[in-house]
Amino acid sequence: MTASPCVRNCCLNENDICLGCFRSLSEIVAWNEADAAKRRAILDHAEKRRRAHEMKYKNPF
């Protein structure tokens, strides 16, 4: 099984997205019961959120 992406730096933003692992609150809750395909989908969504966050808050200097 795929290991949890949790980095033990949990802080939910206003959209209930963890700024440590970039999973949504519902994805975090669903993780333990998710099969391999669902976990891969969760990881894919989290990675897209991470990239969007990095682009939004990228330091221009």
Protein Blocks (a to p, Z undefined) as FASTA:
>chain_A
ZZdfbeoiaccdfkopafklopafklmmmmmmpcfklmmmmmmmmmmmmmmmmmmmpcfZ
Z
